Amino acid sequence: MKIVIPGGTGHLGRVLSRALAGQGHEVVVLTRREARPEPGVRHVRWDGRSAGPWTAELDGGDVVLNLAGRSVNCRYTAANLREMLNSRVDSARVVGGAIARAARPPSVWLQMSTATIYAHRLDAPNDEETGILGGDEPDVPAYWSYSVDIAKAWEREQRVAATPGTRKVALRTAMVMSPEPGGALAMLLRLTRLGLGGPVAGGGQYLSWIHEDDLVRAIGFLIEGELSGPVNLAAPEPLPYADFLRTLRAAAGVPVGLPATKWMAEIGAFLLRSDTELLLKSRRVTPGRLTEAGFEFEYPTWPPAAEDLVRRSRRPAKTTT
């Protein structure tokens, strides 16, 4: 198949474009800047906001997998939040317009979304049918609602696009665990190996995650299947942060992880130029629709996933010695 990936040069884009090209697909990545060559991947320039010569790549293509959007791994300043919103909404709008104008539109439009759309909660998991969308939870920072608003606007832009010949799926994606540099696992492993991988603010908040192999397999499952609308891309067993980090320490062979209070997390996030929402919000998300449709996870639980990922993360170091 011909698969076009707008915004495919980031962390997830590298994981997915490499895997899809490795499966023999023709992969075209739309990028706003010069990109490092990847085997089997062709790069085409776009600005993420307006139509241009790049729209010809969608006409006659089979799949659009839109990953475009400013990284959430940043300080949640007003300017950054505005850029996060605009980059997502603008790219979804222009992709939808290109599909609508195509003489031979792609059959599937997979649009990246986020598990952050769900409410901060500890009491029960959020699936697509019974989950509670966030934005008005009590006792959480008011600005957290902006992240939910961004997710809702992102999905709404895909939903309202006039593309009747194209099946649309919103990928409500949990934290992807991959040894690829620049992702969440790299940061968590770095902290763990420094002895800082203990529970944060008590560690009772949930972390939803998915192994990169299952992410790739789920994308293929959705391309070949019939599901449309929101789909949670998350492993079936989210864990409290304390348990998640304890398991990661065991896999990495690190016996101790110093706990961090909320104010310590604030300092750490500031130094890492990130935001504490990524650590403190409880994302308890489960893959209801994927499971019901018959998708089987290779890594449904965290302990074997952690062992596999830590082992893979050591490979580059071994090759260079």
Secondary structure by P-SEA (a helix, b strand, c coil): cbbbbcccccaaaaaaaaaaaaaccbbbbbccccccccccbbbbbbcccccccccccccccccccccccccccccccaaaaaaaaaaaaaaaaaaaaaaaaccccccbbbbbbcccccccccccccccccccccccccccccaaaaaaaaaaaaaaaaaacccccbbbbbcccccccccccccaaaaaaaaaaaccccccccccbbbbbbcaaaaaaaaaaaaaccccccccccccccccaaaaaaaaaaaacccbbbbbcaaaaaaaaaaaccccccccccccccaaaaaaacccccccccaaaaaaaaaaaaaaaaaac
